[in-house]
Structure formats: C-alpha cells, structure tokens
C-alpha cells in the first residue's frame, strides 16, 4: 500500500468511528485554559449584568433636568407666539375680505339675485366674528430647584 492509500484508509476509520464512552479527545493545555477563561468571562458578565439590573430597579426614575425644562418652555413659548401671529394674520385677512364684500356689494347693487348672496356672505361673516375662541392658553410659573424638580 502506498502512503496515500494508508492515509485515506486511516481517514475512513476516523469518519466511521462513533463517539462513545471509550472515545478519547486530546486537548492541549492552551486550549483547556482558553475554554475555562472564556467560560469564566461569560459567567462574570452574566452576574455583573444581573447586579446592574437589580441596582437599576432600586434607583428612582430619571427626572427632567433644568435644561430640558427650560428648552421645553422656550419651545412652548415659541409655538404660542407663532399661533398668535397666525391668528392675527387670519383676523386681518377676515377684515380685508369683509371690506371687499362691502365694496363689491355696493358696486353691484342693482336688485338682482347677487344682492341676496352678498347679504348671506355678510351674515356668515358676522356670525363667525361673533363666535368666541374656545382655546385658552394658561401660562403658569412653576418654581423648580437646581435639578429641575418642582418645589
């Protein structure tokens, strides 16, 4: 038998061998130490994670910081000012449209059907104008300590 056939025959025996109680596994010392150290690392990480979870359970919930509170207040103030500006623009537009209706209706008063339509538009505008806004903005000053907690 040649060396190649011996090697192939030995390989076939290894592949056909079943793992049992009599099977021997040979590991060098470096491999055993590596397996033990990796296992110890995973166990250590697990217990550290468990301790962190238990500590997190006992801590109080995170409170809003002063900076977060101030930023939110600035944003709220900015939004209120933008809405106020938009309402003012809408009111000015309403006044302009009201004047246009008056001028146009005065120019077209000739006893036709259009006269009643202008009167209807005028009544609708007056009705809208008489409605009061249901939105109220309440601004309240709240005193907080250095950490942003209410006093």
NORGI-V891759 format. One record per residue. N is the residue number from 0. PHI is phi in whole degrees, -180 to 180 (999 if undefined). OMEGA is omega as a letter, one per 30 degrees, with the letter a starting at -180 (NA if undefined). D_CENTER is the distance of its C-alpha to the mean C-alpha in Angstrom with 1 decimal. Layout:
# NORGI-V891759
N/PHI/OMEGA/D_CENTER + N/PHI/OMEGA/D_CENTER
This chain:
# NORGI-V891759
0/999/l/74.0 + 1/-83/a/72.1 + 2/-64/a/69.4 + 3/-66/l/66.8 + 4/-70/l/67.9 + 5/-64/a/68.0 + 6/-65/l/64.4 + 7/-66/l/63.3 + 8/-65/l/65.3 + 9/-65/l/63.6 + 10/-65/l/60.2 + 11/-63/l/61.0 + 12/-65/l/62.1 + 13/-65/a/58.8 + 14/-70/a/56.8 + 15/-88/a/58.9 + 16/-73/l/58.8 + 17/-96/l/56.8 + 18/-83/a/54.9 + 19/-147/l/56.6 + 20/-66/a/57.8 + 21/-87/a/60.3 + 22/-71/l/57.8 + 23/-110/l/57.6 + 24/-118/a/54.6 + 25/-110/l/55.2 + 26/-123/l/52.5 + 27/-83/a/53.2 + 28/-64/l/52.4 + 29/-63/a/49.5 + 30/-67/l/47.7 + 31/-63/l/48.1 + 32/-64/l/46.8 + 33/-64/l/43.8 + 34/-63/a/43.0 + 35/-66/a/43.5 + 36/-69/l/41.3 + 37/-65/l/38.4 + 38/-63/l/38.7 + 39/-64/l/38.8 + 40/-63/l/35.7 + 41/-63/l/33.7 + 42/-64/l/35.1 + 43/-62/l/34.4 + 44/-64/a/30.8 + 45/-62/a/30.4 + 46/-69/l/32.0 + 47/-64/l/30.0 + 48/-63/l/26.8 + 49/-62/l/28.1 + 50/-65/l/29.2 + 51/-63/l/25.7 + 52/-64/l/24.2 + 53/-64/l/26.9 + 54/-66/a/26.4 + 55/-64/l/22.7 + 56/-66/a/23.7 + 57/-87/a/26.0 + 58/-72/l/23.8 + 59/-71/l/22.5 + 60/-63/a/18.8 + 61/-68/a/17.1 + 62/-98/l/17.8 + 63/-70/l/16.4 + 64/-80/a/18.4 + 65/-61/a/20.7 + 66/-63/l/19.0 + 67/-61/a/15.6 + 68/-63/a/17.6 + 69/-65/l/19.6 + 70/-63/l/16.8 + 71/-67/l/15.3 + 72/-64/l/18.8 + 73/-63/l/19.6 + 74/-63/l/16.7 + 75/-60/a/18.0 + 76/-63/l/21.5 + 77/-62/a/20.8 + 78/-66/l/19.3 + 79/-64/l/22.4 + 80/-65/l/24.7 + 81/-64/l/23.4 + 82/-65/l/23.8 + 83/-61/l/27.2 + 84/-61/l/28.3 + 85/-64/l/27.4 + 86/-64/l/29.3 + 87/-63/l/32.2 + 88/-63/l/32.3 + 89/-64/l/32.3 + 90/-64/l/35.2 + 91/-63/l/37.1 + 92/-62/l/36.7 + 93/-62/l/38.0 + 94/-63/l/41.0 + 95/-64/l/41.8 + 96/-64/l/41.7 + 97/-64/l/43.8 + 98/-64/l/46.4 + 99/-63/l/46.5 + 100/-64/l/47.2 + 101/-62/a/50.0 + 102/-65/a/51.5 + 103/-65/a/51.3 + 104/-66/l/52.7 + 105/-67/a/55.5 + 106/-72/a/56.3 + 107/-102/a/56.4 + 108/-65/l/58.2 + 109/-142/l/61.0 + 110/84/l/61.0 + 111/-98/l/59.0 + 112/-63/a/56.1 + 113/-61/a/53.7 + 114/-59/a/54.7 + 115/-68/l/53.2 + 116/-67/l/49.9 + 117/-65/l/49.6 + 118/-66/l/50.4 + 119/-62/l/47.7 + 120/-62/l/45.1 + 121/-63/l/46.4 + 122/-65/l/46.1 + 123/-63/l/42.5 + 124/-63/l/41.6 + 125/-64/l/43.4 + 126/-64/l/41.6 + 127/-64/a/38.1 + 128/-65/a/39.3 + 129/-79/l/40.4 + 130/-68/l/37.2 + 131/-96/l/35.3 + 132/-67/l/31.6 + 133/-91/a/29.9 + 134/-93/l/26.9 + 135/-121/l/27.5 + 136/-107/l/25.7 + 137/-116/l/26.4 + 138/-110/a/25.9 + 139/-129/l/26.6 + 140/-87/a/27.2 + 141/-120/l/26.1 + 142/-84/l/27.8 + 143/-131/l/25.9 + 144/-84/a/27.3 + 145/-64/a/26.6 + 146/-92/l/23.8 + 147/89/l/22.0 + 148/-86/l/23.3 + 149/-66/l/25.0 + 150/-92/NA/28.8
